[in-house]
Amino acid sequence: MNESDNKKVLVCPMDWGIGHASRCVPLINKLTELGFKVVMAASGRPLEFIKKEYPGVPVIDFPGTLITYPENGWIVMKMLRLLPKLLLGIWREHVALKKIALQTNATLIISDNRYGCWHPTIPSVFMTHQLDIQLPGGLRFAQGFLNIVNYWFINKYDECWIPDFEPHRGLAGALSHPPKLPLNPHYIGILSRFSGRPDPATDYTGHAFDLLVMLSGPEPQRTILEKKILMQLVNINMQVAMVRGIPESDETYVLDQRIHVFSHLETRKMRQLITRSDLVICRSGYSSIMDIVTLGKRAIFIPTPGQTEQEYLARYLMEKKIYFSLKQQDFDLLYAIEMSKNYPGMIIQNDYAALIKRITRIWVKRGEPSSEPGI
């Protein structure tokens, strides 16, 4: 077996929406450039996303614990009630991961927010920006305990990669810059599938849009927001594009000769669409935010109801006068468009030097024992 055959990386993105899979795109690209062979282990929409983005990359169906978001938005309460189920799911994920690692001959494992994907003898990386898990005011008393559990799992990994910049609280604020860091943390800069030079290919749409709506995230909240925005678009005279965030479908259609709807677009076309749109509306998921700042677009953020991470990020960036945001239940499209004029957005780029350094270093260290033994 030569060196290139031995450099096989198993990448496991979380399966709640496609955000974790989409931010793995620059990771996959850099691994490939460095001579690694990538195998993706995912499920659901993230798996469909990877299949379309990388038709030549081997994929394994690797389901996580299935959690549906409640319509009332009380996701934190539901999570706390389901904590025993989640912990059991992590353990089952860990057992399954060992079998997949043996099946694929993996020599390096990178988990994007999947807590059970560490291995006792294979170098394992946990990638996350959520180091200080946020709870709503009434449950703040439990935040310390939840973060202890969070770090217990993260510290099972050889390294923790943080997709943010270290100085000035970065892009994710307290989420990625907690009072206390886990063992072996490394900031690798923001990750966006739209990094690098734009594709010179001819624009496939043929025209620009006043507004781009990018839907994402778990059901039923994705569908609830889609219906809410479509209802408000009826009486607004704008050229609009809507990407529904459903990679398992190729459906496209036009409503009222001005609302162009796409179920999913691959990265090149998605980049063209964002670039040629004046204003973007999307969730305040961290992957979406990294994409927006990479392309330097103005945006309106709508956090998923009850998802405290997204609520924190929307509030944090609005307080900094960078992006305007509104809660889903209060969303008024005309008001949001008008208010967004006072929020200029920003542009941040990453040269990926820190990521390349970490990939190289952990590969060199692969013969050393893990910082925490597997269980």
C-alpha positions in Angstrom: 0.0 0.0 0.0 1.5 3.4 -1.0 1.1 6.6 0.9 -1.8 7.9 -1.2 -3.8 4.7 -0.6 -3.3 5.1 3.2 -4.5 8.8 3.3 -8.2 8.0 3.6 -10.4 10.5 5.5 -13.9 9.8 6.7 -15.9 13.0 6.9 -19.1 12.9 8.9 -21.3 16.0 8.8 -24.3 16.5 11.1 -27.6 15.7 9.4 -29.9 18.6 10.7 -30.3 20.5 7.4 -27.6 20.9 4.8 -25.5 23.6 6.5 -23.0 21.2 8.0 -22.5 19.4 4.7 -22.2 22.6 2.7 -19.4 24.0 5.0 -17.6 20.7 4.5 -17.1 21.6 0.8 -13.8 23.6 1.4 -12.7 20.9 3.8 -13.2 18.2 1.1 -11.4 20.4 -1.5 -8.4 21.0 0.7 -8.1 17.4 1.7 -8.3 16.4 -2.0 -5.6 18.9 -2.9 -3.4 17.5 -0.2 -3.7 14.0 -1.7 -6.3 12.5 0.7 -9.1 10.2 -0.5 -12.4 11.4 1.1 -15.3 9.2 2.1 -18.5 10.9 3.2 -20.7 9.4 5.9 -24.1 11.2 6.2 -27.8 10.8 5.8 -30.9 12.5 4.5 -30.5 15.9 2.8 -26.8 16.3 3.6 -26.2 12.9 1.9 -28.2 14.1 -1.2 -26.2 17.4 -1.2 -22.9 15.6 -1.2 -24.0 13.2 -3.9 -24.8 16.1 -6.2 -21.8 18.2 -5.2 -19.3 15.4 -5.5 -20.6 12.6 -7.7 -17.2 10.8 -7.6 -16.8 10.8 -3.8 -17.8 7.5 -2.1 -20.7 8.0 0.3 -22.1 5.9 3.2 -25.6 6.2 4.6 -24.9 7.0 8.3 -28.1 8.1 10.0 -28.0 10.1 13.2 -30.7 10.4 15.9 -33.8 11.6 14.2 -35.2 14.8 15.8 -38.0 16.9 14.4 -38.4 20.5 15.2 -41.7 21.4 17.0 -44.0 23.9 15.2 -44.3 26.0 18.4 -40.5 26.6 18.3 -39.8 25.2 21.8 -36.9 23.1 20.6 -34.7 23.6 23.7 -37.4 22.1 25.9 -37.9 19.2 23.6 -34.1 18.6 23.5 -33.9 18.5 27.3 -36.7 16.0 27.4 -35.0 13.9 24.7 -31.6 14.1 26.3 -31.5 10.4 27.3 -32.5 9.5 23.7 -29.8 11.8 22.3 -27.1 10.3 24.5 -28.2 6.8 23.5 -28.1 8.0 19.9 -24.5 9.2 20.3 -23.4 5.9 21.8 -25.0 4.0 18.9 -23.4 6.4 16.5 -20.0 5.7 18.1 -20.5 1.9 17.7 -21.5 2.3 14.1 -18.6 4.7 13.4 -16.1 2.0 14.5 -17.6 -0.4 11.9 -17.6 2.2 9.2 -14.0 3.1 9.9 -13.0 -0.6 9.6 -15.1 -0.9 6.4 -13.5 2.1 4.7 -9.9 1.7 6.1 -10.1 5.2 7.3 -6.8 6.7 8.7 -8.3 10.0 9.8 -11.9 11.0 10.9 -13.4 14.4 10.8 -16.8 14.9 12.5 -18.8 18.1 11.9 -20.8 18.3 15.1 -21.5 14.6 15.3 -20.6 13.7 18.9 -20.2 10.0 18.5 -17.6 10.0 15.7 -14.4 9.6 17.6 -12.2 6.5 17.4 -9.8 5.1 20.0 -7.0 4.3 17.5 -7.6 6.6 14.5 -6.9 10.4 14.8 -10.3 12.1 15.2 -11.3 15.7 14.8 -14.4 17.4 16.1 -15.4 20.5 14.1 -17.8 23.0 15.8 -18.5 26.6 16.4 -20.8 25.8 19.3 -18.5 25.8 22.3 -20.8 27.8 24.6 -24.3 26.3 24.1 -27.0 29.0 24.6 -30.2 28.3 26.6 -33.1 30.7 26.9 -33.5 32.8 30.1 -35.7 30.4 32.0 -33.3 27.5 31.5 -30.1 29.4 31.9 -29.5 27.5 35.2 -28.8 24.3 33.2 -26.3 25.9 30.7 -23.3 25.1 32.8 -24.2 21.4 33.0 -25.0 21.2 29.3 -21.6 22.7 28.5 -19.9 20.2 30.7 -21.6 17.4 28.8 -20.7 19.1 25.5 -17.0 19.3 26.5 -17.0 15.7 27.8 -17.7 14.5 24.3 -15.5 17.1 22.5 -12.5 16.1 24.6 -12.8 12.5 23.4 -11.4 13.8 20.1 -7.7 14.4 19.4 -8.4 18.0 18.2 -11.3 20.5 18.1 -11.4 22.7 15.0 -13.3 25.9 15.3 -14.5 27.4 12.0 -13.9 31.0 13.0 -11.1 33.5 13.5 -9.6 33.8 17.0 -9.2 37.6 17.4 -12.0 40.0 18.4 -14.6 37.2 19.2 -14.6 36.3 15.5 -17.8 35.9 13.6 -19.7 33.8 16.1 -19.1 35.8 19.2 -19.5 33.9 22.5 -20.4 30.7 20.7 -16.9 30.2 19.4 -15.1 32.2 22.1 -16.2 30.8 25.4 -14.6 31.6 28.8 -13.0 28.2 28.8 -11.9 26.3 25.7 -11.9 22.5 25.3 -8.7 20.5 25.1 -6.6 21.0 21.9 -8.6 23.8 20.2 -7.6 25.3 16.9 -9.2 28.2 15.1 -9.2 27.4 11.3 -11.1 30.5 9.9 -14.6 30.5 8.4 -15.6 27.8 6.0 -17.7 28.5 2.9 -18.4 26.6 -0.2 -18.2 29.9 -2.1 -14.5 30.5 -1.2 -12.0 31.1 -4.0 -12.3 32.8 -7.4 -15.6 33.0 -9.1 -16.4 30.6 -11.9 -16.0 32.4 -15.2 -18.9 30.4 -16.8 -21.8 32.3 -18.3 -24.5 33.2 -15.9 -27.1 30.6 -16.2 -30.1 32.8 -15.2 -29.6 35.5 -17.8 -30.7 38.3 -15.4 -30.4 39.6 -11.9 -32.8 39.5 -9.0 -34.0 42.1 -6.5 -34.3 39.5 -3.8 -33.0 36.0 -3.1 -34.7 33.7 -0.5 -32.5 30.8 0.6 -34.4 28.3 2.7 -32.7 25.6 4.8 -32.9 23.7 8.0 -35.0 20.9 9.5 -38.7 20.5 9.0 -41.4 21.6 9.7 -39.9 25.0 10.1 -38.4 25.2 6.6 -41.8 24.7 5.1 -43.5 27.1 7.5 -41.1 29.9 6.5 -41.4 29.1 2.8 -45.2 29.4 3.0 -45.0 32.6 5.0 -42.6 34.3 2.6 -44.5 33.2 -0.5 -47.7 34.7 0.9 -46.0 38.1 1.4 -44.4 38.0 -2.0 -47.7 38.0 -3.8 -48.3 41.7 -3.5 -44.7 42.8 -4.0 -43.4 43.8 -7.4 -39.9 42.4 -7.4 -37.8 40.0 -9.3 -37.3 37.2 -6.8 -35.4 33.9 -6.7 -36.2 31.3 -4.1 -34.0 28.2 -3.4 -36.0 25.8 -1.3 -33.1 23.8 0.2 -34.3 20.4 -1.0 -31.3 18.7 -2.7 -33.2 15.5 -3.3 -35.3 17.3 -6.0 -34.4 19.1 -9.2 -37.8 20.8 -9.6 -37.8 24.4 -10.9 -40.7 26.6 -11.8 -41.8 30.3 -12.1 -44.7 31.9 -10.2 -46.4 35.0 -11.6 -43.6 35.5 -14.1 -41.3 37.0 -11.5 -40.7 34.5 -8.7 -38.2 31.9 -9.9 -38.2 28.8 -7.6 -35.4 26.2 -7.5 -35.5 23.2 -5.2 -31.7 23.1 -5.1 -28.7 24.5 -7.0 -25.1 23.2 -7.0 -22.4 25.5 -5.7 -21.4 27.2 -9.0 -24.9 28.1 -9.9 -25.7 29.1 -6.3 -22.8 31.4 -6.2 -23.9 33.1 -9.4 -27.4 33.5 -8.1 -26.2 35.1 -4.8 -23.8 37.4 -6.6 -26.5 38.6 -9.0 -29.0 39.3 -6.2 -29.3 42.7 -4.4 -30.5 41.3 -1.1 -30.6 37.8 0.5 -33.1 36.5 3.0 -32.1 33.3 4.9 -31.8 31.6 8.3 -29.1 32.8 10.6 -27.5 29.4 10.7 -23.7 29.7 11.0 -23.0 28.1 7.6 -25.4 30.5 5.9 -23.7 33.5 7.6 -20.3 32.3 6.6 -21.5 32.1 3.0 -23.0 35.6 3.1 -19.9 37.2 4.5 -17.6 35.4 2.1 -19.5 36.9 -0.8 -20.0 40.3 0.9 -23.8 40.4 0.4 -26.4 42.3 2.4 -28.8 40.0 4.1 -31.9 39.7 6.3 -31.7 36.9 8.8 -34.7 34.9 10.2 -33.6 32.5 13.0 -35.3 29.2 13.3 -37.8 29.6 16.1 -36.5 28.1 19.4 -33.0 27.4 17.9 -31.0 29.4 20.4 -27.7 29.3 18.4 -29.4 31.0 15.4 -31.2 33.5 17.7 -28.0 34.4 19.4 -26.1 34.9 16.0 -28.9 37.0 14.6 -29.0 39.2 17.7 -25.2 39.4 17.9 -24.8 40.6 14.3 -27.8 43.0 14.5 -26.4 44.6 17.7 -23.2 45.2 15.7 -25.2 47.0 13.0 -24.1 44.5 10.3 -27.2 42.5 9.4 -30.9 43.1 10.1 -33.0 40.3 11.5 -36.6 39.5 12.5 -38.2 36.7 14.3 -40.2 34.4 12.1 -43.5 35.0 13.9 -43.1 38.8 13.4 -41.7 38.7 9.9 -42.9 41.5 7.6 -41.2 41.4 4.3 -41.6 45.1 3.3 -40.6 46.3 6.8 -37.5 44.0 6.7 -36.4 45.2 3.3 -36.7 48.8 4.4 -34.9 48.3 7.6 -32.1 46.3 6.0 -31.0 49.5 4.2 -29.4 50.6 7.4 -27.3 47.4 7.8 -24.4 47.2 5.2 -23.2 43.7 5.7 -19.5 42.9 5.5 -17.0 40.8 3.6 -14.5 38.3 5.2 -12.3 35.9 3.3 -10.2 33.0 4.4 -7.0 31.8 2.8 -7.4 28.4 4.5 -3.7 28.4 5.7 -4.8 27.5 9.2 -7.0 24.6 7.9 -4.2 23.2 5.7 -1.8 23.5 8.7 -4.1 21.5 10.9 -4.7 18.8 8.3 -0.9 18.4 7.8 -0.2 18.4 11.6 -2.7 15.9 12.6 -1.6 13.6 9.8 2.0 13.8 10.9 0.8 13.1 14.5 -1.3 10.1 13.6 1.1 7.6 15.2 0.8 9.2 18.6 -1.8 8.1 21.1 -5.1 10.1 21.4 -5.4 12.7 24.1 -8.4 10.9 25.5 -8.9 7.1 25.3 -11.9 5.8 23.5 -14.7 4.1 25.5 
